[in-house]
Amino acid sequence: MILECIPEYKKAEEWAGLSEKYGLSFEYNEFFNPAVLEDENLIDEIVGIYNGLGRDGKNDTLHGAFLDITVSSSDPMIRNASDYRVSQSLEIASRLNARGVVFHTNYLTDFKSSVYRQNWVDSNIKYWGRKCHEYGGLNIFLENMFDNTPELLAKVAAGLSETENFGVCLDLAHAFLSRTALKEWIEALSGHVMHIHINDNDGLEDLHLSVGAGKMDWNILKEKALFDRDPSVLIEVSGREKLETSYEFLKENKFLNLE
């Protein structure tokens, strides 16, 4: 199993050491920030720092742009702007020799319109199918954001089931905040999950606490259906302390069979 952490480019050497110590790959998080994406010199600097570490980054991933990204918008200007940021994310991932990029569903969960919902599904199937074809060397993972149920994400995943480099990123903390039980998320997305994000919260807010520091029941990681496609797992917390606390909790409780 590929286990990942979030590095910090300003402390790149330290994170390279942690990567080696715990056998972790990276999920680069700098590049979803619009301020970074607007600064080509900063992009070059960060990419150069990471590539200069001399790591084997073949199992690394990158979190792509997601703030205000709406690839299914009926407004062509918004679609084009969203596509620009998505393509930018994929190009940066290629420069880092990463294996995949995470994007968000980003639909309006409280828009109670069957027309909107069906358009969202159809548009996302078409869009991500095209992107998977254009960037055949990269996996594209679509992550549940604050979706109340897995219904629409499951429909997109089913519509792209023949596209080998498309998969679901199941964020268990986001799912925990939804109106749907975690087991129902797993059942609905079984066979499509290629990447998992884990962190903890209080059931009310997306706090990104250390794993085990909130109210989630981590026995959910023993659900075999969650690992049908041998997904990679990101410990999605910031900073060394939270990472090591999460790792030790997972190891002590044998949730991911860490050595």
C-alpha positions as CSV (number, residue, x, y, z in Angstrom):
1,M,0.0,0.0,0.0
2,I,1.2,3.5,-0.8
3,L,1.0,5.8,2.2
4,E,1.5,9.5,1.7
5,C,2.1,12.7,3.6
6,I,1.8,16.4,2.8
7,P,5.3,18.0,2.5
8,E,6.4,21.6,2.9
9,Y,8.7,23.0,0.2
10,K,10.3,25.4,2.7
11,K,11.3,22.4,4.8
12,A,11.9,20.0,1.9
13,E,14.9,18.3,3.2
14,E,13.2,17.6,6.6
15,W,10.2,16.1,4.7
16,A,12.4,14.0,2.5
17,G,13.9,12.6,5.7
18,L,10.4,11.8,7.1
19,S,9.4,10.3,3.8
20,E,12.4,7.9,4.1
21,K,11.9,7.2,7.8
22,Y,8.3,6.2,7.5
23,G,8.2,4.9,3.9
24,L,5.9,7.7,2.8
25,S,5.2,9.2,-0.6
26,F,4.2,12.9,-1.1
27,E,1.0,14.6,-2.0
28,Y,2.0,18.1,-3.0
29,N,-0.4,20.7,-1.6
30,E,1.1,24.0,-2.6
31,F,-0.4,24.0,-6.1
32,F,-4.1,24.3,-5.3
33,N,-3.4,27.8,-3.9
34,P,-4.4,30.4,-6.5
35,A,-1.7,32.7,-5.2
36,V,0.9,30.1,-6.2
37,L,-0.8,29.3,-9.5
38,E,-0.7,33.0,-10.5
39,D,3.1,33.2,-9.9
40,E,5.1,31.3,-12.6
41,N,8.4,32.0,-10.9
42,L,7.1,30.6,-7.6
43,I,5.8,27.5,-9.4
44,D,9.3,27.0,-10.9
45,E,11.0,27.5,-7.6
46,I,8.8,25.0,-5.8
47,V,9.0,22.4,-8.6
48,G,12.8,22.9,-8.6
49,I,13.1,22.4,-4.9
50,Y,11.1,19.1,-4.9
51,N,12.8,17.8,-8.0
52,G,16.2,18.7,-6.5
53,L,15.7,16.3,-3.6
54,G,16.7,13.3,-5.7
55,R,13.7,11.3,-4.5
56,D,12.0,8.6,-6.5
57,G,8.6,10.4,-6.7
58,K,6.9,7.9,-8.9
59,N,4.2,7.2,-6.2
60,D,3.6,10.9,-5.4
61,T,0.4,12.7,-6.1
62,L,-0.6,16.4,-6.3
63,H,-3.7,18.1,-5.0
64,G,-5.0,20.1,-8.0
65,A,-6.8,23.4,-8.0
66,F,-10.3,23.3,-6.5
67,L,-11.2,26.7,-5.1
68,D,-14.1,28.0,-7.3
69,I,-13.4,25.3,-9.9
70,T,-16.7,24.5,-11.8
71,V,-16.0,22.4,-14.9
72,S,-19.8,21.8,-15.4
73,S,-20.7,25.5,-15.3
74,S,-23.3,26.7,-17.9
75,D,-21.1,29.9,-18.2
76,P,-18.4,29.3,-20.8
77,M,-16.1,31.8,-19.2
78,I,-16.2,30.0,-15.9
79,R,-15.7,26.6,-17.7
80,N,-12.7,28.0,-19.5
81,A,-11.2,29.4,-16.4
82,S,-11.7,26.2,-14.5
83,D,-10.2,24.2,-17.4
84,Y,-7.2,26.5,-17.3
85,R,-6.5,25.7,-13.6
86,V,-7.2,22.0,-14.1
87,S,-4.7,21.8,-17.0
88,Q,-2.2,23.9,-15.1
89,S,-2.4,21.4,-12.2
90,L,-1.9,18.4,-14.5
91,E,1.1,20.1,-16.2
92,I,2.7,20.8,-12.8
93,A,2.1,17.1,-11.8
94,S,3.8,16.0,-15.0
95,R,6.8,18.2,-14.2
96,L,7.1,16.6,-10.8
97,N,6.7,13.1,-12.3
98,A,3.7,12.4,-10.0
99,R,1.4,9.6,-10.7
100,G,-1.9,11.4,-10.2
101,V,-3.8,14.5,-9.4
102,V,-6.8,15.1,-7.0
103,F,-9.7,17.3,-7.9
104,H,-13.0,18.0,-6.1
105,T,-16.6,17.4,-7.0
106,N,-17.5,21.0,-6.2
107,Y,-21.2,20.8,-6.9
108,L,-23.9,22.8,-5.1
109,T,-25.2,20.3,-2.6
110,D,-28.3,22.4,-1.7
111,F,-29.4,23.1,-5.3
112,K,-32.5,20.8,-5.3
113,S,-32.9,20.6,-9.1
114,S,-32.9,17.3,-11.0
115,V,-31.8,19.2,-14.2
116,Y,-28.8,20.7,-12.4
117,R,-27.8,17.3,-10.9
118,Q,-28.1,15.4,-14.2
119,N,-26.2,18.1,-16.0
120,W,-23.5,17.9,-13.4
121,V,-23.1,14.2,-13.9
122,D,-23.1,14.3,-17.6
123,S,-20.7,17.2,-17.8
124,N,-18.3,15.7,-15.4
125,I,-18.2,12.4,-17.2
126,K,-17.5,14.1,-20.5
127,Y,-15.0,16.5,-19.0
128,W,-12.9,14.1,-16.9
129,G,-13.1,11.5,-19.6
130,R,-11.5,14.0,-22.0
131,K,-8.8,15.0,-19.5
132,C,-7.9,11.4,-18.8
133,H,-7.4,10.9,-22.5
134,E,-5.3,14.1,-22.8
135,Y,-3.1,13.2,-19.8
136,G,-3.0,9.4,-20.2
137,G,0.2,9.2,-18.1
138,L,-1.6,10.6,-15.1
139,N,-4.3,9.3,-12.8
140,I,-7.2,11.7,-12.1
141,F,-8.9,11.3,-8.8
142,L,-12.2,13.0,-8.1
143,E,-12.7,13.7,-4.4
144,N,-16.0,14.2,-2.5
145,M,-16.1,17.7,-1.1
146,F,-19.1,18.4,1.1
147,D,-21.4,16.1,-0.8
148,N,-24.3,14.9,1.4
149,T,-24.4,11.5,-0.3
150,P,-22.2,9.5,-2.7
151,E,-24.9,9.4,-5.3
152,L,-23.6,11.8,-8.0
153,L,-19.9,10.9,-7.5
154,A,-20.9,7.2,-7.9
155,K,-22.7,8.0,-11.1
156,V,-19.6,9.8,-12.6
157,A,-17.4,6.9,-11.5
158,A,-19.7,4.4,-13.1
159,G,-19.8,6.4,-16.3
160,L,-16.0,6.4,-16.4
161,S,-15.5,2.8,-15.3
162,E,-13.8,1.9,-18.5
163,T,-11.3,4.8,-18.1
164,E,-8.4,3.2,-16.4
165,N,-6.7,6.4,-15.2
166,F,-9.9,7.8,-13.5
167,G,-10.8,6.9,-10.0
168,V,-12.4,8.3,-6.8
169,C,-10.5,9.9,-4.0
170,L,-12.7,9.1,-0.9
171,D,-12.1,11.7,1.7
172,L,-13.4,9.9,4.9
173,A,-13.4,13.1,7.0
174,H,-15.6,14.9,4.4
175,A,-17.9,11.8,4.3
176,F,-18.1,11.8,8.1
177,L,-19.5,15.4,7.9
178,S,-22.2,14.3,5.4
179,R,-25.7,13.0,6.2
180,T,-24.7,9.6,5.1
181,A,-23.0,6.8,7.1
182,L,-19.4,6.0,6.1
183,K,-20.3,2.4,5.3
184,E,-22.9,3.6,2.7
185,W,-20.2,5.7,1.1
186,I,-17.9,2.7,0.8
187,E,-20.7,0.5,-0.5
188,A,-21.7,3.1,-3.1
189,L,-18.1,3.7,-4.3
190,S,-16.8,0.2,-3.9
191,G,-14.6,-0.7,-6.9
192,H,-13.9,2.9,-7.8
193,V,-11.8,4.2,-4.9
194,M,-8.2,4.6,-6.0
195,H,-7.1,7.1,-3.4
196,I,-8.1,7.9,0.2
197,H,-7.7,11.0,2.4
198,I,-7.7,10.5,6.2
199,N,-7.8,13.0,9.0
200,D,-10.1,13.6,11.9
201,N,-12.8,16.1,13.0
202,D,-15.6,16.7,15.5
203,G,-18.4,15.8,13.2
204,L,-19.2,19.5,12.7
205,E,-16.3,21.1,11.0
206,D,-13.5,20.0,8.6
207,L,-10.7,20.5,11.2
208,H,-8.0,18.2,9.7
209,L,-7.1,16.9,13.2
210,S,-4.6,14.1,13.7
211,V,-6.1,10.7,13.0
212,G,-7.6,9.5,16.3
213,A,-7.9,13.0,17.8
214,G,-11.6,13.5,16.8
215,K,-14.8,11.6,16.8
216,M,-14.4,9.3,13.8
217,D,-14.5,5.6,14.3
218,W,-11.3,4.4,12.6
219,N,-12.5,0.8,12.5
220,I,-13.9,1.9,9.1
221,L,-10.4,1.2,7.8
222,K,-11.1,-2.5,8.4
223,E,-13.8,-2.5,5.7
224,K,-12.4,-4.7,3.0
225,A,-14.6,-3.1,0.3
226,L,-12.7,0.1,0.8
227,F,-9.6,-1.5,-0.5
228,D,-10.9,-3.3,-3.5
229,R,-8.6,-1.4,-5.8
230,D,-5.6,-1.2,-3.5
231,P,-5.9,2.5,-3.0
232,S,-3.2,4.8,-1.8
233,V,-3.8,6.6,1.5
234,L,-2.9,10.2,2.3
235,I,-2.6,11.1,6.0
236,E,-4.0,14.6,5.2
237,V,-2.7,16.7,8.1
238,S,-0.3,19.6,8.2
239,G,3.0,19.5,10.1
240,R,5.4,16.9,11.4
241,E,3.7,16.6,14.8
242,K,0.3,15.8,13.5
243,L,1.8,13.4,10.9
244,E,3.7,11.4,13.5
245,T,0.8,11.4,15.9
246,S,-1.5,10.0,13.2
247,Y,1.1,7.4,12.0
248,E,1.6,6.1,15.6
249,F,-2.2,5.9,16.2
250,L,-2.7,3.9,13.0
251,K,0.3,1.6,13.7
252,E,-0.7,1.1,17.4
253,N,-4.3,0.2,16.4
254,K,-3.2,-1.9,13.4
255,F,-5.6,0.0,11.1
256,L,-3.4,-0.1,8.1
257,N,-1.0,-2.9,9.0
258,L,2.0,-0.6,9.3
259,E,5.3,-2.2,9.9
